[in-house]
Amino acid sequence: MKLGYVRVSSKDQNQERQIKKMLELGVEERMIFVDKQSGKDFDRPGYQTMKRIIREGDVIYFDALDRLGRNYDGVINEWKHITRELKADIVVLENASLFDSRKFRDMGDMGRLMEDQFLSLLAYVAEQERKKIKQRQAEGIALARKNGKHIGRPKLNLHTLSNEQRQLLASHYPKWKNKEITGVEFMRILRLKKNSFYKIIKEYESTLE
């Protein structure tokens, strides 16, 4: 059976290019597993689901080795687990001439030695790229802070609520005070968590004094 694994690093990135490649290879859509998260580890729902159904003789396609992961030791361990313990095969489309475990399997012990060497090299490159990405992100954040820019989500307060939330707050506040609605209902209406809700209420009440 053919399986395909697709990973992008964030929810904003598009996975369609990778999925298209898998479909063109004859992988059924239901056998394409997708994750939208970092490759720093392997605790990904799509990847773990795929591993649970892998059987001997299956072929798993990855667009590139770093789609499998960017952790040096982890990539090597996962590759060996799939190809040597589960006895399935892996094909990395970006380097299919080198990274097709079926070719190494046919070469016996020499193929295993070559596979280990190539795998170590590319896994190392993938991990170094992840470190560079993290470094660039850290440098960008440091520069933004130096220039006085706020990093992360804006602080929640009465002024950062949407117009709709402020209108709902004004219209439902008397009902809450008169116990016509519960605090839980009011939180749900405003789409606020408990701590944020009471912070906003305190701020709102200060404007009524």
N, C-alpha and C positions, 0 to 999 in steps of 0.2 A: 504494500500500500504506500502511496505517496502522501507525505505530509509537508506543509509549509509553515515556517515560522517568520513572522513579521514583527519588527519592533521599531518604534520611533521614540525619541527621548522625551517628548512632551506632548500634551494634548493639542497643542497648536500646530504640530507638524502633521503632514499628510502621508498616510500609509498606502495610498492607492497605487503608487508606482510599484512598490514591492508586491502588493497583492496581484496586480496585473501580470507580473512576471510568473508568479506561482500558477495562476490560471492558465497561462500560455504553456506551461510545462505539463499541464494535465492534472494538476492537483485540484480535487473537488473543493468547492467553496467551504463546505462544512469541515474540511480537513486543514483549513488555514487558520492558524492561531495568532492572535494579535495582542500585543501589549503596547501601552503608551506610557513608558516610564524609563528611568535610567538603566543603563546596563552595568551598574556598579556591583549588583549581586543577582541572584537567580530566584529570588522570592517574588516571582511575577505570576499572576493568576493564569494567563494564557500559556506561558511556558510550562508551568507545573501540570496543567491539564493535559497538554500535549504529551509530556513525559509519561503520564499514567496510562496512555493508550498505545504507546510504542510497542511493537511486537517484532520479533526476529524477522529479518528480511525487509523491513520497512525502509524507505528512503526519505530522509528529512532534508528539505532545502532551506538554505539561508541565503539572503541576498549578498551579505558580506559577513566576515568573521565577527566584526564588532556588533552585528545584530544579535549574535549569540550572547555576547557580553564583552565588557571591557576590563574585567578583572583577570589578571594573568593566570594565577593558580586556578581560579574557577573555570575559565574557558578550557584549560587542559583537562581538568577533572571531569567536566561535563562531557567533553568530546569522548574521552576514554570510557566513561560510563555508558554512553549511548552505543558506541561502536564495539566495545569489547565485552561489556556485561549484558547489555540488552541485545547485542548482536544485530543492531540496525546499522544503516549507513547514513553518512552526512555528505552533502554536496554544497559547497560554498560557491555560488554562481559567479561572484566577482573574480575568483581564482580557481575556476573549475578544473583547469589543467593540472593544478597542484593539489587542490583540496577536494578530492573525491575519494572518500575512504574505500570505495570499491576497488580502485586501482591499487592502493596500498595493500589491501587484503589479498589480492591476487599474487602479490610479490612475496608473500610469506614473511619470514623474520626480517629480511632486508627492507621490505616495504614498511614494516612496523617501525624500524629504526629511522627511516627517512621521514615517515609521518610525524614522529616525535620531534625531529629536528625542525621541520617546517612549521609545525604547530607552535612550538616554543617561540620561534622567531616572530610569527605574526601575532600571537597572543601578547607578546611583549610590546610590540608596536601599538596594538589596540589599547593596552593599559597606559602607555605613555601619552597617547592622544587624549585619553580621559583626564590625565593629570594636567595636560596643557589647557584643556577646556576649563577645568576647575580654577586653574591659575588665572586665566583670562577673565573669568567671572569675578574672582576675588579682586583683581586689579581694577576692573570696571566699577565694582561697588565702592572700593576705596576712593577712586577718583570722583565718583558721584557725591560721596559724603564730603570730600574735601571741598567740592564746589557748592556745598550746602543743599544738595538735592536729597529728598526723603526716599529711602529705600524700603520697599515692602508695601503692605496695604496701608492706606491712610487711617489715622486713628479715628475710631468710631465716636462720634458725638452728635449732638442735636443738629449741627449744621451739615454734617456729612450724610445724614439720612436723605433718602430720596423725597421728592415732593409728595409722592403717594404715601410714604411712611409718615411724614409729618402731618398730613391730613388725617390719616387713620389714627394717629396718636391723639390729635386734638378732639376728634369725634368720639373716640372710644374711652378716653381717659375718665370722663364723668361716669360712664357705665361701670368701669372697673372700681372706681372709688365708692360707688353705690352698691358694689357687689352683685351687679347684674351679670357680669362676666367674670370668670376666674383669671388669675394671673397667667395660668398656662394658656388659656384661650387668647389673652391679650398678646402674649409673646408670639403665639402662632400667627396672629393677625399681622403683627409688625415684622415677622420673620427675624426675630432676635433671640439669641441665647439668653439664659437666665442672668448671667453677670452683666451682659450688655444692656439687657432690658432695664434692670434696676439702676444702672448708671444713667441711662437716657431719662428714666422717670424722674430721678433726682434733679437732673439738669432742667428738665421741663418744668418741674414744680417751682424751681427757683425763679423762672420767668413769670410765674403767676403771683408771686409775692408782691 
